[in-house]
Amino acid sequence: MSREFEKYELVERSIIKKYRKEIWNPFIIAIKNYELINAGDKIAVCISGGKDSMLMAKLLQELQKYSDVPFELVYLVMDPGYNEINRQKIESNAKLLNIPITVFETNIFDVANKTDKSPCYLCARMRRGHLYKKAQDLGCNKIALGHHFSDVIETTLIGMFYGSQLQSMPPKLHSTNFKGMELIRPMYCIHEDSILAWKRYNDLEFIQCACRFTENCTMCDNGGGGSKRQEIKTLIKRLKRDNPNIEKSIFNSIHSVCLDTMVGYKTDGVKHSFLEKY
């Protein structure tokens, strides 16, 4: 007589089996191609409570079971000042998915909401700093964030259209303020549509926008109607009607930048002109 599976076990099976092609395989490709995990790593898996970070936690949890490379995981939840409903939702989802989270408190929302200029920018910087510091205190040498393929594409276009610069989101980078710490993005090759399909298939509900500055989500980047990111999402969706491979093309282009054709570029904070080598 076969036993009944727990909810978290069904979720794990869906990652490995039903969504193997869309989620598990791209995850493994990113880990290998970008050399994101090394033997002896202790990784702080940063969980915001949304669909992306929760899936990332399960992916790394599964990888740890089967990997020949030994590494440690700490599932880190930073509370920047969530309202009670969001805090409870994160904790209940972690329990449901069998993710042993470590929670720590900060007052980021209160500080960011008191500034007159760019509260979202300040909040993002403070979040990153607090995560690095806590991870370092716990003996970690890496933090993992849940940015995915679609985030990479959108960030690239946002930089071009609204920031007057050609820049992207690398799969890993060294921290400039926390010596010896690295940031990795294990979901770099996973499309957001696949994450949404996985979420719906498992009948899971995650928090979407926890921002206390804009409780109605009109400005946040988690899909709010007023954000630049949402504008780019809509544009890409429109362009895909004529060219279904447009996202792949953009993604491949950031792996094949030809500096010889660039009028100017910046590296290590220093600007360069094509005239230097003309």
N, C-alpha and C positions, 0 to 999 in steps of 0.2 A: 504493500500500500504506500503510495507516494505521499510525502508530507506537503503541506501547503507552504509556499514560499512567503517570507516576510516582504513587506513593501520595498525595502532597500535592496533586497536580493533581486526582485523583479526589475528594478531600475538598473541594477548592475548588468543583468542579463540583456536588457534592451541595448545598452551601450556596446556590449561585446558582440551581440548577435544581430538584432534588427537594424541597428545603426552602425554596424561595423564599417561599411563603406563611407558613410557620410561623416561619422564622428571619430570612431576609434582609429581607423587607418590614417586620416589626416593628422590626428594627434600624435601618433607614433612617427609620422614623417617629419613633423616639426621638431620633435624631441631629438631625432637622429640627425636630420639635415643641418640644424642650427646648433647642435651639441649643447643642449640646454641643461642636461643633468650629467653630473660626474660622480664617480664613486666617492662616498664619504660626505656628499652634500647633506646639509640640513636645511630644508626649504620651508619657509613660512608661506603657507597657502592662504592668501589674503581673500577673505570672504566678505562681500558687501551685503549679501542676502539676495542678490538678483540671480536670474537664471544662469548667467555666464559663469560667475564665480562658484556657484553651487555645482554646476556640471564639471568645472575644472577640478574641484575638490574630489569628486567621484572618479574622474579620469586618473588623477595622480594616485589616488587610493588603490585603484585597480592595477595600475602600473607597478606600484610597490609590491603587490602580491606576486607578480610574474617576472619582474626584472632580474636579470643576472647582475645588474649593477646595484650594490647596496646603497640606499640613501634613506634619510629620515624626513618625516613630515610633521609640521605643526600647523594645525588648522586655526588660523588667527582671524578673529572678528574684532574689529575696532568699532566701538560705539561712539560716533561723533556727536551724539545728542539725539538719537532716534526718538520718535514718539513711542509710546508704550505698545501700540499695535504692531509697529514695524519690528520692534525689539522682540516681542513675543513670537512673531512670525518667523524670524530668523532662527530663534532657538528651537521652535517646534519643527521646522524643516530640517534642521541639523539632526535632531533626534530621530525624525522619520527616516532620514537617509543614512543614519548610522555614521555621522561625521562628528568625531569628538572635538568640539570647538573649544578654544581658549578665548575668552572675551576680556577686553580691557576698555576702560572708559576714557573719553577725552571731552573737551568742551569746544571742539572745533566749530560746530554750528553757531554757538553763541558768539565766538570771536569773529567769525567770518560775517555774520549777519550785522555786526556793528560797524563794518567798514562801508564807506560811501562809494568806493571804487572797486570794481571787479571782485565781488564776493565769491564768485564761482572759481576764479583763478586762485584766490587766497585759500579757499577751502581745499582745492585739489593739491596745492603745494603742501599745506599743513597735513593733509591725510597721508601723502607719500612720506613725509618726514617722520610722522608718528609711527607708521608701519615699519619703516627702516629701523628706527630706534628700538621699538619693542622686539622686532625680530633679532636684532643684534644682541639685545639683553638676554634673549632666550638661547643664544648660541648658534643662531642660524647664519649662513653665509649667502643665502639667496631669498628673495621674495618672489612669489609667483602671482601675476595678475591675470584676470580673465579676458583680456582683449582678444578679439577673434579676427578672422579674415576680413569681415565686413568693416570692422573698426579701422583696419589698416587702409582699406580703400577709401573710406570716407575721410579719414584724417589727411590722407594725401591730397584729396580734392579740396578740402576745406582750406588747407595751407595755400593751394594755388589760387583759389577763387576769392578768399577773404583775407589771407595773410601775406599775399604777394611773395610767396616763397615756395620752392619745391622741396618739401621735406616729408619724411614718412615716419613710421613707427617701427623701430627695429625689434627683432624677436628677442634680443637680450641687450643689456647695456650695464656698464659699470656705474656705480653710484659715485658722484663727485663729492658728496658730503659725508659719506659713511664708508671709510676705508675698508676694503676687502669684501664689500657687499655688492651683489649683482641683482638685477631685476630680470626675470624671464617671463615670456609669454607663451605658455604651452599650447594655447588654442589658436595660434597664429594662422593655421591653415584650415580652420573649421568655419564654414559659412553660418551666418546667423539664422538663416532659414532652417538649417538642420537642427540647430539648438532649439528653435521654437517648435519644430516637429517632435523632437524628443520630449520636450516639456508637455506638449498636448497629449502625446501617446501615453505618457505615464500619469496624466491627470494631476500635474503638479502646479502649485500656485506659489509664486515668489513675489517679493516686494519689487516694485518698479522704480518709483522715485521716492527717496526718503528725505529729500531736501526740505529743511525747515524754513528756508528763505523763500522758496516758491512751492508751497504745499500743493498747488494745483498743477505743477509740472509744466507750466507754459514756457519755462526757460531752460530747464535742465536737459542734459544730453542723453537721457535714457529713453528717448522717443517722444519727448514733449513736442507739442505742435509748433512752438515758437522758436525752436533752436535751429542754428545753422546746420547742425548734423541732420536734423529731420528734413531740411530743404534738400540736402545732398542725397539722402535716402530716396526721396521722391524723384529726384532727377535721375538717379541710377536706375530706378525701377522703370522710368519712362524710356530711357535709352536701351534697356535690355529687350524691349519689344522688337526693336530693329536689329539689335546685335546681342544675342544671348550670352556671348562670350566676353562682353565688355569688362566685367569685373576681373576675369582671369587675365585679360590683356593689361589692365592697369596694374594688377599685382605683379605680373611678370616684368613690367617696365621698371619697377623700382628695384628689381634684381639685375637690371641691364642698363644702368645709367652710363651714357657715353660722355665723359667729361670733355673729350676733345671737341664736342659740338656745343658746349655750354659757354655762354658769354661771360658768366661769372659763377662762382661757387664759394662756399664757406666751409672750412674744416678746422677743427680745434678752436673755433671762435674767431678765426682770421679770414677776412674776405680776400678772394683772389680774382683776377681778371684774365681773360683769354690773352690779353695783350702781353702778359708776362712771358708767354712762350711763343708769341707771334713772330 
